Amino acid sequence: MGGNRIIEGLNQGVIDGAIPGANNIKPDCSRPSRRKRGPQKRKLNQDPYGNSADGDADTDGVSNLDEYTAGTLPTDKTSRFALSVVRNHDDVTISFQTIEATGAGYEGLRRYYTLERRPLLNMGDWQEVPGLSRILGATQSVTYTEPVTGAQFFRVRVWLEGP
């Protein structure tokens, strides 16, 4: 099984009716065990351009390993994973684009996504949004709409699975 990386949207959600900026995406600082992240890290460490897994080739603040896991380009700072949060009257819609794990370095791997939420950014456990867990990345848009009932923060957990 591949490493479980969390690509977390900071300052996202609905707070007292205001929607903060939705594109400030940074990875969670927690790291999966070395056993889980080994195959992906080894593939990145074999990069012919010398970009290490823990490095940040495009200096965008997201490690090469996190970009590999999310399916973004580690050498292009405009390539990033993003959530969109839009409020329309009494509803909020969260959407994101999945990316299929294909191409060099992804042989035999599949990318999965889970949308999670919690009412306070820094307190409590993240809860999976029902029906939006283990979504196989197939380069499709995922959209979720719910009524605004108070503050909610959302994030997407992204990971690779395979041999």
C-alpha positions as a LaTeX table, in Angstrom:
\begin{tabular}{lrrr}
\hline
Residue & $x$ (\AA) & $y$ (\AA) & $z$ (\AA) \\
\hline
Met1 & 0.00 & 0.00 & 0.00 \\
Gly2 & 1.30 & 3.49 & $-0.85$ \\
Gly3 & 1.98 & 6.30 & 1.57 \\
Asn4 & $-1.01$ & 8.16 & 2.90 \\
Arg5 & $-0.40$ & 11.86 & 2.24 \\
Ile6 & $-2.75$ & 14.56 & 3.33 \\
Ile7 & $-3.07$ & 17.55 & 1.06 \\
Glu8 & $-4.81$ & 20.00 & 3.33 \\
Gly9 & $-6.52$ & 23.24 & 2.45 \\
Leu10 & $-5.75$ & 25.81 & 5.12 \\
Asn11 & $-8.21$ & 28.65 & 5.78 \\
Gln12 & $-10.94$ & 26.88 & 3.87 \\
Gly13 & $-14.53$ & 26.48 & 4.85 \\
Val14 & $-17.42$ & 28.63 & 5.86 \\
Ile15 & $-16.85$ & 30.92 & 8.83 \\
Asp16 & $-19.77$ & 33.07 & 9.92 \\
Gly17 & $-21.00$ & 33.24 & 6.35 \\
Ala18 & $-17.64$ & 34.31 & 4.87 \\
Ile19 & $-15.58$ & 32.03 & 2.69 \\
Pro20 & $-11.84$ & 32.55 & 3.09 \\
Gly21 & $-9.43$ & 32.04 & 0.19 \\
Ala22 & $-9.81$ & 28.57 & $-1.24$ \\
Asn23 & $-6.49$ & 28.01 & $-2.94$ \\
Asn24 & $-4.00$ & 28.19 & $-0.08$ \\
Ile25 & $-3.03$ & 24.51 & $-0.24$ \\
Lys26 & $-0.19$ & 23.06 & 1.81 \\
Pro27 & 0.52 & 19.48 & 2.81 \\
Asp28 & $-0.04$ & 18.32 & 6.36 \\
Cys29 & 3.31 & 18.22 & 8.18 \\
Ser30 & 2.75 & 14.72 & 9.54 \\
Arg31 & 4.63 & 12.05 & 7.65 \\
Pro32 & 3.55 & 8.47 & 6.99 \\
Ser33 & 5.78 & 5.68 & 8.22 \\
Arg34 & 8.91 & 5.04 & 6.20 \\
Arg35 & 7.55 & 1.61 & 5.30 \\
Lys36 & 4.53 & 3.16 & 3.61 \\
Arg37 & 6.39 & 5.92 & 1.83 \\
Gly38 & 9.37 & 3.86 & 0.71 \\
Pro39 & 8.39 & 2.97 & $-2.89$ \\
Gln40 & 7.36 & 6.52 & $-3.77$ \\
Lys41 & 10.43 & 8.01 & $-2.13$ \\
Arg42 & 12.71 & 5.55 & $-3.93$ \\
Lys43 & 11.12 & 6.45 & $-7.27$ \\
Leu44 & 11.65 & 10.15 & $-6.61$ \\
Asn45 & 15.21 & 9.62 & $-5.42$ \\
Gln46 & 15.93 & 8.00 & $-8.80$ \\
Asp47 & 14.83 & 11.19 & $-10.58$ \\
Pro48 & 17.35 & 11.85 & $-13.39$ \\
Tyr49 & 17.18 & 15.60 & $-12.68$ \\
Gly50 & 18.43 & 15.14 & $-9.11$ \\
Asn51 & 15.20 & 16.20 & $-7.36$ \\
Ser52 & 15.01 & 14.42 & $-3.99$ \\
Ala53 & 11.72 & 13.33 & $-2.40$ \\
Asp54 & 12.17 & 15.75 & 0.49 \\
Gly55 & 13.28 & 18.61 & $-1.76$ \\
Asp56 & 11.12 & 21.29 & $-3.34$ \\
Ala57 & 12.28 & 21.66 & $-6.95$ \\
Asp58 & 9.89 & 24.50 & $-7.82$ \\
Thr59 & 10.19 & 26.29 & $-4.43$ \\
Asp60 & 6.41 & 26.45 & $-3.96$ \\
Gly61 & 6.49 & 25.16 & $-0.38$ \\
Val62 & 5.26 & 21.66 & $-1.29$ \\
Ser63 & 7.77 & 18.81 & $-1.21$ \\
Asn64 & 8.50 & 16.78 & $-4.33$ \\
Leu65 & 7.03 & 13.72 & $-2.58$ \\
Asp66 & 3.78 & 15.56 & $-1.82$ \\
Glu67 & 3.57 & 16.75 & $-5.42$ \\
Tyr68 & 4.22 & 13.22 & $-6.69$ \\
Thr69 & 1.47 & 11.89 & $-4.42$ \\
Ala70 & $-1.00$ & 14.61 & $-5.45$ \\
Gly71 & $-0.15$ & 14.22 & $-9.14$ \\
Thr72 & 1.13 & 17.75 & $-9.58$ \\
Leu73 & 4.40 & 18.67 & $-11.28$ \\
Pro74 & 7.24 & 19.17 & $-8.78$ \\
Thr75 & 9.11 & 21.43 & $-11.20$ \\
Asp76 & 6.20 & 23.80 & $-11.94$ \\
Lys77 & 5.04 & 26.11 & $-9.14$ \\
Thr78 & 1.75 & 26.80 & $-11.00$ \\
Ser79 & 0.88 & 23.08 & $-10.88$ \\
Arg80 & $-0.97$ & 22.54 & $-7.61$ \\
Phe81 & $-3.79$ & 20.66 & $-5.98$ \\
Ala82 & $-6.68$ & 22.96 & $-5.04$ \\
Leu83 & $-10.10$ & 22.84 & $-3.47$ \\
Ser84 & $-12.79$ & 25.22 & $-4.59$ \\
Val85 & $-15.22$ & 26.45 & $-1.92$ \\
Val86 & $-18.21$ & 28.45 & $-3.16$ \\
Arg87 & $-21.18$ & 29.68 & $-1.15$ \\
Asn88 & $-24.48$ & 30.21 & $-2.91$ \\
His89 & $-27.09$ & 31.61 & $-0.51$ \\
Asp90 & $-27.74$ & 28.84 & 2.02 \\
Asp91 & $-25.48$ & 26.18 & 0.44 \\
Val92 & $-21.75$ & 25.65 & 0.15 \\
Thr93 & $-20.19$ & 23.67 & $-2.70$ \\
Ile94 & $-16.77$ & 22.08 & $-2.41$ \\
Ser95 & $-15.09$ & 20.71 & $-5.51$ \\
Phe96 & $-11.72$ & 19.39 & $-6.60$ \\
Gln97 & $-10.16$ & 17.68 & $-9.58$ \\
Thr98 & $-8.79$ & 14.15 & $-9.28$ \\
Ile99 & $-5.77$ & 13.03 & $-11.26$ \\
Glu100 & $-5.24$ & 9.49 & $-12.50$ \\
Ala101 & $-1.92$ & 7.91 & $-11.49$ \\
Thr102 & $-0.43$ & 7.29 & $-14.95$ \\
Gly103 & 2.90 & 7.75 & $-16.64$ \\
Ala104 & 6.49 & 7.19 & $-15.63$ \\
Gly105 & 6.89 & 6.43 & $-11.94$ \\
Tyr106 & 3.24 & 5.45 & $-11.41$ \\
Glu107 & 3.34 & 1.93 & $-12.87$ \\
Gly108 & 0.92 & $-0.28$ & $-10.92$ \\
Leu109 & $-0.23$ & 2.57 & $-8.64$ \\
Arg110 & $-3.67$ & 4.07 & $-8.12$ \\
Arg111 & $-4.42$ & 7.46 & $-6.58$ \\
Tyr112 & $-7.31$ & 7.79 & $-4.11$ \\
Tyr113 & $-9.06$ & 10.79 & $-2.54$ \\
Thr114 & $-11.24$ & 11.29 & 0.55 \\
Leu115 & $-13.05$ & 14.53 & 1.40 \\
Glu116 & $-13.00$ & 15.26 & 5.15 \\
Arg117 & $-14.45$ & 17.97 & 7.36 \\
Arg118 & $-14.57$ & 19.27 & 10.92 \\
Pro119 & $-16.20$ & 22.30 & 12.57 \\
Leu120 & $-12.98$ & 23.74 & 14.06 \\
Leu121 & $-9.74$ & 24.03 & 12.11 \\
Asn122 & $-7.36$ & 23.03 & 14.91 \\
Met123 & $-9.58$ & 20.91 & 17.16 \\
Gly124 & $-11.35$ & 17.59 & 16.87 \\
Asp125 & $-11.02$ & 14.70 & 14.50 \\
Trp126 & $-11.46$ & 15.00 & 10.76 \\
Gln127 & $-14.57$ & 13.12 & 9.63 \\
Glu128 & $-15.06$ & 11.59 & 6.21 \\
Val129 & $-17.87$ & 13.15 & 4.21 \\
Pro130 & $-20.29$ & 10.24 & 3.61 \\
Gly131 & $-20.06$ & 8.88 & 0.08 \\
Leu132 & $-16.81$ & 10.73 & $-0.69$ \\
Ser133 & $-14.12$ & 8.37 & 0.56 \\
Arg134 & $-11.68$ & 6.21 & $-1.41$ \\
Ile135 & $-12.51$ & 7.97 & $-4.66$ \\
Leu136 & $-10.35$ & 6.48 & $-7.40$ \\
Gly137 & $-8.58$ & 9.26 & $-9.27$ \\
Ala138 & $-9.69$ & 9.07 & $-12.91$ \\
Thr139 & $-9.13$ & 12.72 & $-13.88$ \\
Gln140 & $-12.67$ & 13.72 & $-12.94$ \\
Ser141 & $-14.24$ & 16.56 & $-10.99$ \\
Val142 & $-15.70$ & 15.77 & $-7.57$ \\
Thr143 & $-18.39$ & 18.11 & $-6.24$ \\
Tyr144 & $-20.15$ & 18.12 & $-2.88$ \\
Thr145 & $-22.91$ & 20.53 & $-1.81$ \\
Glu146 & $-24.43$ & 20.88 & 1.64 \\
Pro147 & $-26.53$ & 23.46 & 3.49 \\
Val148 & $-24.60$ & 26.02 & 5.51 \\
Thr149 & $-25.25$ & 25.16 & 9.17 \\
Gly150 & $-22.23$ & 26.83 & 10.76 \\
Ala151 & $-18.48$ & 26.81 & 10.44 \\
Gln152 & $-17.00$ & 23.86 & 8.56 \\
Phe153 & $-13.46$ & 23.23 & 7.38 \\
Phe154 & $-12.68$ & 20.80 & 4.58 \\
Arg155 & $-9.61$ & 18.97 & 3.37 \\
Val156 & $-8.83$ & 16.21 & 0.92 \\
Arg157 & $-6.69$ & 13.24 & 1.85 \\
Val158 & $-4.72$ & 11.93 & $-1.14$ \\
Trp159 & $-2.75$ & 8.70 & $-1.32$ \\
Leu160 & $-1.29$ & 6.14 & $-3.69$ \\
Glu161 & $-1.84$ & 2.41 & $-3.48$ \\
Gly162 & $-0.15$ & $-0.36$ & $-5.36$ \\
Pro163 & 2.50 & $-3.03$ & $-5.22$ \\
\hline
\end{tabular}
